[in-house]
Amino acid sequence: MLLNSPNVDVVYDKRLDLPCINFKFKGKFTQLASELSTEAWEEAFAKDPSKFILIWDCSAMTGFEMSARKHWLNQMHELHPQIDRIIVISDSILIRGAARLMLKLFQFKSEVYNTHREVWDHYPTFV
C-alpha cells in the first residue's frame, strides 16, 4: 500500500495488462487528501518509468473540494506521459461527469463504469 488515509487509499498492483495505481476515494476528497495521494502517486511513477493505468474507485466518494480537484489536475498535467489510461468507477452521475470533464481536458484514454461488476466483466483479472 502506498497510502492509507481517512479519505483515500493508494495501492500499487499488477492486476491488469500494465502496472496500476489504484485510488480508493472515501468520503469527501479534500485538499489534504489530494496532496497526500498525489505524493504517493508521484513516488510510484518515479520508481517505475513504465506506463501505468490509474484506477479511480470513487464508489465511496461523497464529493470533492475544488482546491483538491485543481491540485489533482496539476498532477495529471505533470505526470501525463506515464499515464496509459484511466478507469473510473462510480455510481454517482455527478462524480462520473466531473471525471469525464477532467479526462476530456487532457484527452486521456479512459473508461467510466458505474460498478465494480462492470469493470470485472471487462477485465476478469480485476477481481
N, CA and C atoms as an extended XYZ file, in Angstrom:
381
Properties=species:S:1:pos:R:3:atomname:S:1:resname:S:1:resid:I:1 pbc="F F F"
N         0.849       -1.173        0.000 N   MET     1
C         0.000        0.000        0.000 CA  MET     1
C         0.895        1.236        0.000 C   MET     1
N         0.590        2.149       -0.898 N   LEU     2
C         1.364        3.379       -0.992 CA  LEU     2
C         0.877        4.444       -0.009 C   LEU     2
N        -0.437        4.408        0.297 N   LEU     3
C        -1.015        5.377        1.224 CA  LEU     3
C        -2.302        4.811        1.795 C   LEU     3
N        -2.461        4.985        3.105 N   ASN     4
C        -3.709        4.633        3.773 CA  ASN     4
C        -4.093        5.847        4.603 C   ASN     4
N        -5.162        6.524        4.206 N   SER     5
C        -5.584        7.728        4.918 CA  SER     5
C        -7.106        7.732        5.059 C   SER     5
N        -7.654        8.632        5.864 N   PRO     6
C        -9.107        8.653        6.056 CA  PRO     6
C        -9.909        8.901        4.771 C   PRO     6
N        -9.334        9.640        3.810 N   ASN     7
C       -10.107        9.997        2.624 CA  ASN     7
C        -9.684        9.309        1.333 C   ASN     7
N        -8.514        8.689        1.332 N   VAL     8
C        -8.082        7.988        0.116 CA  VAL     8
C        -7.008        6.955        0.461 C   VAL     8
N        -7.146        5.792       -0.152 N   ASP     9
C        -6.110        4.764       -0.093 CA  ASP     9
C        -5.497        4.673       -1.483 C   ASP     9
N        -4.185        4.463       -1.535 N   VAL    10
C        -3.484        4.341       -2.806 CA  VAL    10
C        -2.704        3.036       -2.777 C   VAL    10
N        -2.960        2.192       -3.775 N   VAL    11
C        -2.350        0.869       -3.832 CA  VAL    11
C        -1.720        0.655       -5.199 C   VAL    11
N        -0.513        0.089       -5.195 N   TYR    12
C         0.153       -0.320       -6.439 CA  TYR    12
C        -0.230       -1.770       -6.668 C   TYR    12
N        -0.657       -2.097       -7.871 N   ASP    13
C        -0.920       -3.505       -8.178 CA  ASP    13
C        -0.705       -3.799       -9.649 C   ASP    13
N        -0.727       -5.079       -9.971 N   LYS    14
C        -0.475       -5.519      -11.341 CA  LYS    14
C        -1.590       -6.445      -11.819 C   LYS    14
N        -2.828       -6.096      -11.537 N   ARG    15
C        -3.957       -6.943      -11.930 CA  ARG    15
C        -4.277       -6.894      -13.414 C   ARG    15
N        -3.901       -5.839      -14.072 N   LEU    16
C        -4.263       -5.664      -15.474 CA  LEU    16
C        -3.034       -5.809      -16.357 C   LEU    16
N        -3.120       -5.385      -17.606 N   ASP    17
C        -2.033       -5.581      -18.556 CA  ASP    17
C        -0.838       -4.676      -18.318 C   ASP    17
N        -0.982       -3.637      -17.526 N   LEU    18
C         0.098       -2.723      -17.150 CA  LEU    18
C         0.052       -2.515      -15.643 C   LEU    18
N         1.134       -2.009      -15.058 N   PRO    19
C         1.065       -1.679      -13.629 CA  PRO    19
C        -0.059       -0.666      -13.374 C   PRO    19
N        -0.667       -0.779      -12.211 N   CYS    20
C        -1.797        0.088      -11.855 CA  CYS    20
C        -1.510        0.840      -10.567 C   CYS    20
N        -2.021        2.044      -10.512 N   ILE    21
C        -2.127        2.778       -9.257 CA  ILE    21
C        -3.625        2.894       -8.996 C   ILE    21
N        -4.057        2.268       -7.920 N   ASN    22
C        -5.481        2.206       -7.593 CA  ASN    22
C        -5.767        3.183       -6.457 C   ASN    22
N        -6.616        4.169       -6.732 N   PHE    23
C        -7.025        5.161       -5.747 CA  PHE    23
C        -8.434        4.815       -5.286 C   PHE    23
N        -8.610        4.576       -3.993 N   LYS    24
C        -9.946        4.343       -3.443 CA  LYS    24
C       -10.312        5.566       -2.609 C   LYS    24
N       -11.206        6.367       -3.159 N   PHE    25
C       -11.627        7.608       -2.509 CA  PHE    25
C       -12.746        7.300       -1.516 C   PHE    25
N       -12.646        7.921       -0.321 N   LYS    26
C       -13.616        7.668        0.751 CA  LYS    26
C       -14.120        9.004        1.290 C   LYS    26
N       -15.419        9.204        1.256 N   GLY    27
C       -15.982       10.449        1.750 CA  GLY    27
C       -15.642       11.603        0.835 C   GLY    27
N       -15.421       12.751        1.430 N   LYS    28
C       -15.114       13.956        0.652 CA  LYS    28
C       -13.619       14.005        0.343 C   LYS    28
N       -13.292       14.249       -0.916 N   PHE    29
C       -11.896       14.362       -1.347 CA  PHE    29
C       -11.427       15.778       -1.034 C   PHE    29
N       -10.547       15.893       -0.048 N   THR    30
C       -10.102       17.188        0.462 CA  THR    30
C        -8.759       17.591       -0.152 C   THR    30
N        -8.390       18.825        0.088 N   GLN    31
C        -7.087       19.322       -0.365 CA  GLN    31
C        -5.961       18.472        0.231 C   GLN    31
N        -6.041       18.163        1.526 N   LEU    32
C        -5.008       17.341        2.169 CA  LEU    32
C        -4.958       15.946        1.546 C   LEU    32
N        -6.109       15.348        1.301 N   ALA    33
C        -6.146       14.023        0.668 CA  ALA    33
C        -5.531       14.080       -0.725 C   ALA    33
N        -5.795       15.145       -1.450 N   SER    34
C        -5.224       15.313       -2.786 CA  SER    34
C        -3.704       15.407       -2.702 C   SER    34
N        -3.205       16.196       -1.765 N   GLU    35
C        -1.759       16.354       -1.628 CA  GLU    35
C        -1.086       15.040       -1.238 C   GLU    35
N        -1.653       14.324       -0.271 N   LEU    36
C        -1.068       13.056        0.169 CA  LEU    36
C        -1.089       12.004       -0.937 C   LEU    36
N        -2.210       11.905       -1.622 N   SER    37
C        -2.334       10.876       -2.646 CA  SER    37
C        -1.483       11.179       -3.881 C   SER    37
N        -1.347       12.448       -4.229 N   THR    38
C        -0.507       12.766       -5.388 CA  THR    38
C         0.972       12.576       -5.065 C   THR    38
N         1.365       12.761       -3.805 N   GLU    39
C         2.739       12.458       -3.410 CA  GLU    39
C         3.025       10.969       -3.583 C   GLU    39
N         2.102       10.130       -3.134 N   ALA    40
C         2.265        8.681       -3.277 CA  ALA    40
C         2.317        8.292       -4.754 C   ALA    40
N         1.461        8.901       -5.552 N   TRP    41
C         1.403        8.657       -6.984 CA  TRP    41
C         2.732        9.053       -7.637 C   TRP    41
N         3.237       10.217       -7.303 N   GLU    42
C         4.486       10.702       -7.883 CA  GLU    42
C         5.664        9.789       -7.520 C   GLU    42
N         5.705        9.322       -6.281 N   GLU    43
C         6.779        8.420       -5.848 CA  GLU    43
C         6.724        7.104       -6.620 C   GLU    43
N         5.535        6.574       -6.827 N   ALA    44
C         5.392        5.316       -7.576 CA  ALA    44
C         5.857        5.494       -9.014 C   ALA    44
N         5.496        6.600       -9.636 N   PHE    45
C         5.922        6.864      -11.011 CA  PHE    45
C         7.428        7.061      -11.095 C   PHE    45
N         8.024        7.664      -10.071 N   ALA    46
C         9.469        7.898      -10.074 CA  ALA    46
C        10.243        6.583       -9.977 C   ALA    46
N         9.691        5.597       -9.274 N   LYS    47
C        10.360        4.303       -9.104 CA  LYS    47
C        10.260        3.420      -10.338 C   LYS    47
N         9.239        3.636      -11.154 N   ASP    48
C         8.991        2.779      -12.317 CA  ASP    48
C         8.658        3.673      -13.514 C   ASP    48
N         9.551        3.735      -14.499 N   PRO    49
C         9.338        4.650      -15.629 CA  PRO    49
C         8.328        4.166      -16.677 C   PRO    49
N         7.699        3.012      -16.453 N   SER    50
C         6.771        2.496      -17.453 CA  SER    50
C         5.443        3.248      -17.429 C   SER    50
N         4.571        2.891      -18.351 N   LYS    51
C         3.213        3.442      -18.396 CA  LYS    51
C         2.370        2.768      -17.317 C   LYS    51
N         1.395        3.493      -16.814 N   PHE    52
C         0.514        2.999      -15.765 CA  PHE    52
C        -0.942        3.166      -16.159 C   PHE    52
N        -1.763        2.325      -15.567 N   ILE    53
C        -3.209        2.500      -15.581 CA  ILE    53
C        -3.565        3.101      -14.224 C   ILE    53
N        -4.326        4.169      -14.222 N   LEU    54
C        -4.830        4.734      -12.979 CA  LEU    54
C        -6.269        4.281      -12.804 C   LEU    54
N        -6.576        3.760      -11.639 N   ILE    55
C        -7.937        3.348      -11.325 CA  ILE    55
C        -8.464        4.286      -10.248 C   ILE    55
N        -9.509        5.005      -10.587 N   TRP    56
C       -10.137        5.916       -9.641 CA  TRP    56
C       -11.415        5.255       -9.141 C   TRP    56
N       -11.335        4.616       -7.986 N   ASP    57
C       -12.510        3.983       -7.398 CA  ASP    57
C       -13.223        5.026       -6.550 C   ASP    57
N       -14.237        5.615       -7.138 N   CYS    58
C       -14.982        6.695       -6.481 CA  CYS    58
C       -16.293        6.178       -5.892 C   CYS    58
N       -16.419        4.864       -5.738 N   SER    59
C       -17.681        4.297       -5.282 CA  SER    59
C       -18.046        4.723       -3.857 C   SER    59
N       -17.072        5.110       -3.041 N   ALA    60
C       -17.356        5.574       -1.680 CA  ALA    60
C       -17.116        7.085       -1.528 C   ALA    60
N       -16.911        7.783       -2.641 N   MET    61
C       -16.684        9.233       -2.601 CA  MET    61
C       -18.027        9.955       -2.510 C   MET    61
N       -18.072       10.954       -1.643 N   THR    62
C       -19.308       11.719       -1.494 CA  THR    62
C       -19.220       13.096       -2.153 C   THR    62
N       -18.024       13.529       -2.483 N   GLY    63
C       -17.833       14.826       -3.115 CA  GLY    63
C       -16.363       15.205       -3.071 C   GLY    63
N       -16.074       16.428       -3.490 N   PHE    64
C       -14.686       16.863       -3.514 CA  PHE    64
C       -14.612       18.374       -3.361 C   PHE    64
N       -13.492       18.824       -2.798 N   GLU    65
C       -13.225       20.254       -2.710 CA  GLU    65
C       -12.634       20.702       -4.044 C   GLU    65
N       -13.007       21.875       -4.496 N   MET    66
C       -12.491       22.382       -5.767 CA  MET    66
C       -10.973       22.519       -5.733 C   MET    66
N       -10.418       22.898       -4.598 N   SER    67
C        -8.963       23.028       -4.488 CA  SER    67
C        -8.285       21.667       -4.628 C   SER    67
N        -8.929       20.619       -4.130 N   ALA    68
C        -8.384       19.265       -4.268 CA  ALA    68
C        -8.391       18.853       -5.739 C   ALA    68
N        -9.465       19.166       -6.423 N   ARG    69
C        -9.569       18.843       -7.845 CA  ARG    69
C        -8.501       19.588       -8.657 C   ARG    69
N        -8.283       20.867       -8.332 N   LYS    70
C        -7.280       21.653       -9.045 CA  LYS    70
C        -5.883       21.069       -8.832 C   LYS    70
N        -5.572       20.714       -7.596 N   HIS    71
C        -4.277       20.106       -7.296 CA  HIS    71
C        -4.108       18.795       -8.075 C   HIS    71
N        -5.153       17.990       -8.113 N   TRP    72
C        -5.146       16.708       -8.842 CA  TRP    72
C        -4.897       16.953      -10.333 C   TRP    72
N        -5.562       17.944      -10.899 N   LEU    73
C        -5.372       18.277      -12.316 CA  LEU    73
C        -3.930       18.690      -12.606 C   LEU    73
N        -3.324       19.446      -11.716 N   ASN    74
C        -1.920       19.828      -11.894 CA  ASN    74
C        -1.021       18.598      -11.920 C   ASN    74
N        -1.300       17.641      -11.045 N   GLN    75
C        -0.510       16.400      -11.017 CA  GLN    75
C        -0.699       15.610      -12.312 C   GLN    75
N        -1.913       15.551      -12.800 N   MET    76
C        -2.171       14.854      -14.064 CA  MET    76
C        -1.377       15.505      -15.194 C   MET    76
N        -1.333       16.813      -15.198 N   HIS    77
C        -0.595       17.535      -16.230 CA  HIS    77
C         0.899       17.208      -16.162 C   HIS    77
N         1.452       17.189      -14.960 N   GLU    78
C         2.880       16.916      -14.793 CA  GLU    78
C         3.262       15.486      -15.144 C   GLU    78
N         2.400       14.536      -14.824 N   LEU    79
C         2.757       13.126      -14.976 CA  LEU    79
C         2.084       12.432      -16.159 C   LEU    79
N         1.449       13.201      -17.032 N   HIS    80
C         0.683       12.594      -18.124 CA  HIS    80
C         1.486       11.651      -19.032 C   HIS    80
N         2.806       11.832      -19.232 N   PRO    81
C         3.500       10.896      -20.126 CA  PRO    81
C         3.484        9.440      -19.642 C   PRO    81
N         3.305        9.220      -18.335 N   GLN    82
C         3.317        7.858      -17.809 CA  GLN    82
C         1.924        7.262      -17.648 C   GLN    82
N         0.901        7.998      -18.030 N   ILE    83
C        -0.468        7.505      -17.873 CA  ILE    83
C        -0.937        6.886      -19.184 C   ILE    83
N        -1.186        5.584      -19.142 N   ASP    84
C        -1.703        4.893      -20.324 CA  ASP    84
C        -3.204        5.140      -20.467 C   ASP    84
N        -3.937        4.899      -19.378 N   ARG    85
C        -5.376        5.130      -19.382 CA  ARG    85
C        -5.874        5.228      -17.947 C   ARG    85
N        -7.091        5.703      -17.831 N   ILE    86
C        -7.695        5.893      -16.520 CA  ILE    86
C        -9.043        5.186      -16.502 C   ILE    86
N        -9.245        4.408      -15.450 N   ILE    87
C       -10.506        3.705      -15.243 CA  ILE    87
C       -11.198        4.357      -14.053 C   ILE    87
N       -12.433        4.802      -14.258 N   VAL    88
C       -13.206        5.464      -13.203 CA  VAL    88
C       -14.378        4.561      -12.828 C   VAL    88
N       -14.590        4.409      -11.516 N   ILE    89
C       -15.716        3.614      -11.015 CA  ILE    89
C       -16.527        4.483      -10.064 C   ILE    89
N       -17.790        4.725      -10.415 N   SER    90
C       -18.679        5.495       -9.534 CA  SER    90
C       -20.120        5.301       -9.974 C   SER    90
N       -21.000        5.161       -8.992 N   ASP    91
C       -22.422        5.103       -9.328 CA  ASP    91
C       -23.057        6.491       -9.298 C   ASP    91
N       -22.266        7.512       -8.986 N   SER    92
C       -22.771        8.888       -8.939 CA  SER    92
C       -22.620        9.563      -10.301 C   SER    92
N       -23.725       10.019      -10.848 N   ILE    93
C       -23.687       10.697      -12.137 CA  ILE    93
C       -22.867       11.992      -12.053 C   ILE    93
N       -22.913       12.666      -10.903 N   LEU    94
C       -22.136       13.897      -10.723 CA  LEU    94
C       -20.630       13.617      -10.745 C   LEU    94
N       -20.208       12.601      -10.026 N   ILE    95
C       -18.776       12.275       -9.970 CA  ILE    95
C       -18.300       11.750      -11.322 C   ILE    95
N       -19.101       10.918      -11.969 N   ARG    96
C       -18.716       10.435      -13.307 CA  ARG    96
C       -18.606       11.599      -14.287 C   ARG    96
N       -19.539       12.549      -14.208 N   GLY    97
C       -19.496       13.714      -15.087 CA  GLY    97
C       -18.266       14.573      -14.853 C   GLY    97
N       -17.928       14.815      -13.584 N   ALA    98
C       -16.732       15.600      -13.262 CA  ALA    98
C       -15.477       14.879      -13.752 C   ALA    98
N       -15.442       13.564      -13.581 N   ALA    99
C       -14.284       12.790      -14.044 CA  ALA    99
C       -14.171       12.854      -15.567 C   ALA    99
N       -15.286       12.687      -16.263 N   ARG   100
C       -15.253       12.760      -17.735 CA  ARG   100
C       -14.731       14.115      -18.218 C   ARG   100
N       -15.172       15.175      -17.554 N   LEU   101
C       -14.720       16.509      -17.924 CA  LEU   101
C       -13.206       16.640      -17.733 C   LEU   101
N       -12.687       16.175      -16.603 N   MET   102
C       -11.251       16.228      -16.348 CA  MET   102
C       -10.481       15.424      -17.388 C   MET   102
N       -10.982       14.252      -17.702 N   LEU   103
C       -10.287       13.367      -18.642 CA  LEU   103
C       -10.329       13.915      -20.060 C   LEU   103
N       -11.424       14.536      -20.416 N   LYS   104
C       -11.540       15.139      -21.748 CA  LYS   104
C       -10.564       16.301      -21.898 C   LYS   104
N       -10.359       17.034      -20.828 N   LEU   105
C        -9.442       18.156      -20.818 CA  LEU   105
C        -8.031       17.733      -21.246 C   LEU   105
N        -7.616       16.553      -20.797 N   PHE   106
C        -6.280       16.052      -21.111 CA  PHE   106
C        -6.260       15.033      -22.242 C   PHE   106
N        -7.411       14.666      -22.745 N   GLN   107
C        -7.542       13.691      -23.825 CA  GLN   107
C        -6.912       12.350      -23.482 C   GLN   107
N        -7.091       11.923      -22.223 N   PHE   108
C        -6.616       10.611      -21.806 CA  PHE   108
C        -7.548        9.526      -22.331 C   PHE   108
N        -6.971        8.374      -22.619 N   LYS   109
C        -7.814        7.204      -22.848 CA  LYS   109
C        -8.470        6.910      -21.509 C   LYS   109
N        -9.761        6.690      -21.537 N   SER   110
C       -10.442        6.450      -20.272 CA  SER   110
C       -11.632        5.533      -20.463 C   SER   110
N       -12.019        4.941      -19.353 N   GLU   111
C       -13.192        4.079      -19.292 CA  GLU   111
C       -13.918        4.435      -18.010 C   GLU   111
N       -15.217        4.631      -18.099 N   VAL   112
C       -16.003        5.006      -16.928 CA  VAL   112
C       -17.062        3.926      -16.704 C   VAL   112
N       -17.091        3.420      -15.476 N   TYR   113
C       -18.009        2.341      -15.107 CA  TYR   113
C       -18.852        2.758      -13.906 C   TYR   113
N       -20.081        2.239      -13.847 N   ASN   114
C       -20.966        2.509      -12.715 CA  ASN   114
C       -20.633        1.657      -11.502 C   ASN   114
N       -20.182        0.413      -11.755 N   THR   115
C       -19.963       -0.536      -10.658 CA  THR   115
C       -18.668       -1.330      -10.874 C   THR   115
N       -18.216       -1.943       -9.788 N   HIS   116
C       -17.066       -2.845       -9.880 CA  HIS   116
C       -17.389       -4.027      -10.793 C   HIS   116
N       -18.622       -4.474      -10.741 N   ARG   117
C       -19.039       -5.622      -11.568 CA  ARG   117
C       -18.807       -5.336      -13.053 C   ARG   117
N       -19.106       -4.129      -13.491 N   GLU   118
C       -18.877       -3.758      -14.895 CA  GLU   118
C       -17.391       -3.823      -15.242 C   GLU   118
N       -16.543       -3.420      -14.312 N   VAL   119
C       -15.095       -3.500      -14.548 CA  VAL   119
C       -14.682       -4.962      -14.642 C   VAL   119
N       -15.184       -5.793      -13.726 N   TRP   120
C       -14.844       -7.224      -13.744 CA  TRP   120
C       -15.294       -7.878      -15.039 C   TRP   120
N       -16.454       -7.478      -15.556 N   ASP   121
C       -16.940       -8.041      -16.816 CA  ASP   121
C       -15.986       -7.713      -17.967 C   ASP   121
N       -15.392       -6.521      -17.933 N   HIS   122
C       -14.472       -6.096      -18.984 CA  HIS   122
C       -13.047       -6.598      -18.741 C   HIS   122
N       -12.651       -6.636      -17.472 N   TYR   123
C       -11.305       -7.073      -17.068 CA  TYR   123
C       -11.432       -8.172      -16.021 C   TYR   123
N       -11.533       -9.431      -16.419 N   PRO   124
C       -11.699      -10.515      -15.435 CA  PRO   124
C       -10.575      -10.567      -14.388 C   PRO   124
N        -9.392      -10.092      -14.720 N   THR   125
C        -8.292      -10.129      -13.747 CA  THR   125
C        -8.402       -9.031      -12.705 C   THR   125
N        -9.390       -8.151      -12.821 N   PHE   126
C        -9.567       -7.050      -11.882 CA  PHE   126
C       -10.046       -7.537      -10.516 C   PHE   126
N       -10.631       -8.701      -10.460 N   VAL   127
C       -11.216       -9.242       -9.209 CA  VAL   127
C       -10.231       -9.180       -8.076 C   VAL   127
